[in-house]
């Protein structure tokens, strides 16, 4: 004979997802992008803020350092991301991780026309920048009502890292 078996929802073992982002579908139309989470998600009505992860992407970037020695002696590590416009990104705060290490928060501005977005990883004390005025190459000239001042600067960059780095000055 036939054997009928009853199965309740509790009997079904679902493989747990790391986040709800694994169960999110992205739908685009002419006016908006919709992120539909395909599993039920309960948010308590207790007045507290809750974050629901709707998308997680690993993106390739080029690391470079940026320094403005006239304003600041420190170098700042930047992650430069190209091709971001095909990722359905929304403007807002982003958490930045370098590998598994939390680096900090930044703001993602998707209204830019640039094809590259820079994320700052903050100051890096292992790239040392020194700016010194060269007195031998400084001159002042006054011809009529025009005043010309020529100043020369020496910028010294020292890399205390094991690897080679790229620095934009």
C-alpha angles and dihedrals in degrees: 000000000000118000116211116207126197120212126187127204089254090060092059112086111209119201105244119240121222089234141348087261088081088065099045125113121199118217120186128194133165095277108032148003115240124203109202116192106210098203127064114264123191120210113187117233094228097120094251124125117253128188121217116194109225101169138019124182136174107219132190117237141173115238118219137157124238124201135173102191093187091061105027136010094215129089120226123215113229130191108210113205122195127187092032093137091077094056102078091239120175125210116257145081118331131195111227122213127184101204103315094333119104108230102178145269131301137171121253113214109194094175091081122110092212117113089216127058121198122215116194118224091188134243120341113202092193091075106067122195126191125185119195129179113233108221094191091064099044121104141166125206131182116196112174107308094339120097119195122194120186118193128180125201134193115214116197119193120192123189113206092180126100092234131064114258135198116231127193111204 
